[in-house]
Every structure is written in C-alpha cells, then in structure tokens.
Amino acid sequence: MEYDFLNIRSILVFICILQGMIFAGLLIIRGFRRKTKADLWLAALLFILSSSLITPFIGFANVYDKNQWLTYFPFSIAYSYGVCVWFYTINLTDAHHRFTRRDLMLFVPVFAYLTYRFFLFGHDLEWKRWFGDNYGEVFGALIFVTEAIWNITLLVFSIRHYRKYRAWLDENFSDTEKLKFDWLRNFLYIFTAILLLGALFDFTNSLVFKLSYIQFFYFEIVLAFATYYLAIAGYLRSKTIELNFSETSVATSEDRRPLIAANELERLKQELTNVMEHERPFLDPSLTLTDLTRTMGVNATVLSYVINKGFAKNFNDLINEYRIEEVKSKLAAADESTLLAVAFDAGFNSKATFNRAFKKFTGLSPKEFQVGQKGTKD
C-alpha cells in the first residue's frame, strides 16, 4: 500500500490545516506586537483545531496503515477546545484580564489527557493492541462523555459571559456598534453547534455502533471548513478594545434594590429629563454613562438606577430614543440624500445602528416614516 496524499479527502483537509496554521502564526505575531492576549488564545484554538485535522489527513493518505506505531499519538487534544474559547472570550471583552493560578486549574483535564495518551503511545504495538481490545472502548467512552460535558459547560459559560458583556455595554455606552463583537456571538453559537455535532458522532461510535473512517469524515470535513472560516474571520475581526469589563460590573435584578428614596428618584428623573431636553447631550455620538454622571453630579450606580427604574430603560435605549425623536422632528423635510446626515447630526455614528434603533422605537424604517410624514402633509 503506497502513500496517497493527493486523494480528494486529504487535499481538502490539508488546505484547512494549512490555512489554520498560517493564520495562527499571524495571530501570534500580532498578539505579541500589540500585546493582545485574545489573539494568542485564538491562535492556540486554531492550532489545536488544525492539529486535530492531522488524523484524517494522514489517515486517508494511508500513513496510519504503513506506520501503526503512530497509534494513540495525541494529534487531537481533548478537553482543550472549551478552555481556549473561554479565555479567548474573556480576553476579547476584557483586555486587562490577568491569568491566575485559578485559571491554570482549567488545564488539569488537558494535562491528564495528554499524560494518558503519551503513556499509551510510548508502548509497543503489541501492547497497544492488547489495551485496545480489552480497555479501549471503556476508556474511549469515558473520555467522550467527560470531554463533551467539559467543553459544552465552558461554552455555556462563555455565552453567558458574552451576554453579560452586551448588557453592560447597553448600560454604559450610547454607541455599541464597534464594541459589541457580533462576530464573537456568531462564533460561540457556531462552535457550540460543531461540538454538539462532534458529540453526536462520538456518542454513536462509543455507545451505539462503530463508525468507519469514511463515516467520521463527514464530521471532520465540517470541522475543517469551520477552522477555515474561523482562521479568516477571526483574524480580520478579532480586535481587542480597551474596556474594563468584568461580570461583577453587571447589575442583576437582585442587585437592583432601592438605592434612593422614591421622592429622590422622581427628582433625579425630572432633572435628567431637563438635561436631555435642554442640554441635549445625546447629540454626542460617543456619549457614555460616565459622561452623563459628570453633568448630573451623581455616581454611575445611582444614575444607572434612575434610568432603569425611572424610565424602565437601559442607558443605550434612553439615549437612542432621544436621538430618534430628534431625527423624527427633522425627517419630514429631509430628502433621501440628507437622511443619513440627519441621523449623524442627531448623534448616531453608523447607518446600521440608526436603522435598527429607528425600527425599534417607531416600528417603521426611516424611509417608511419619511414617506408617511410627507403623505400627511400632502
């Protein structure tokens, strides 16, 4: 049996491996140059994903058949995917996150798995066959179950962290377009779907019936193209922003106990309304909650409470609603060429944010509203 690296399966997987490795290298270079830890974690994830694809790449090329001593070599590093995704998410949303000894504990399953695999790999082929015949299925099923639980749990924590990050943005920034990392949200959901698909294949192979190498390829090609996508999109869109976010900075409903008396809440609500109507700070596209506290003379916690309880809104919605009212007052006289200019004058910083906010607060697109206004005048 000859080596066959030019078969279509090996070629497809190799292209994705090469892409992943190249972009992992680019991310490492950028990470050290800009001192962005998120880039380094994404590079680690790409490297691990690319490494796991080596098994099908050399398998379909007949490398395993001619070099059975490679049996049990850990090309695929179990328990590592969720860890890398978690640290990537944490460092992308908090550029100042510091790696601690507690964080190191998340790698214990990874180290244990690598120790186990290298222990098996170090034995001769006859012993490996004996182990596989007597204990391979038991240990394989155990690793599958624990790895699936471990990685999915970390992905759930990552998604929860991202949702808290988005809530924190809405409570503190009027323009979140460049800060909200829609790419990260899509990445987390896609990666969760891939892990669930992989768990389904492993469940079938470990507990239902053995899958052939060809049958496993259907999952591996999905993983290969996901790696290809992640390499390109991650490099282009993964840009850390200097924000001091932590989950403890997000107030929950339990935290929202009365901070001030009802009469003080009403007074501050009226004062904030006067500031918004007369000083019109919402016209500043980069307005933040901290900026508004300087005008109001109260701290951010109290002002956020006033907005949440007094107006039943978050900071982002309150500011954008005032901006929409500003746009509506001018929109009837504006033609299509000046529509976006009116939005920018009202404090919006992007067309996408403007269109989304306008639809949210009026139920119409800007053009639909404008047409309605002109029709009323006619």
Secondary structure, 3 states (H helix, E strand, C coil): CCCCCCCHHHHHHHHHHHHHHHHHHHHHHHHHHHCCHHHHHHHHHHHHHHHHCHHHHHHHCCHHHHCHHHCCCCCCCCCCHHHHHHHHHHHHHCCCCCCCHHHHHHHHHHHHHHHHHHHHHCCCHHHHHHHHHHHHHHHHHHHHHHHHHHHHHHHHHHHHHHHHHHHHHHHHECCCCCCCCHHHHHHHHHHHHHHHHHHHHHHHHHHHCCCCHHHHHHHHHHHHHHHHHHHHHHHHHCCCCCCCCCHHHCCCCCCCCCCCCHHHHHHHHHHHHHHHHHHCHHHCCCCEHHHHHHHHCCCHHHHHHHHHHHCCCCHHHHHHHHHHHHHHHHHCCCCCCCHHHHHHHCCCCCHHHHHHHHHHHHCCCHHHHHHHHHHHHC
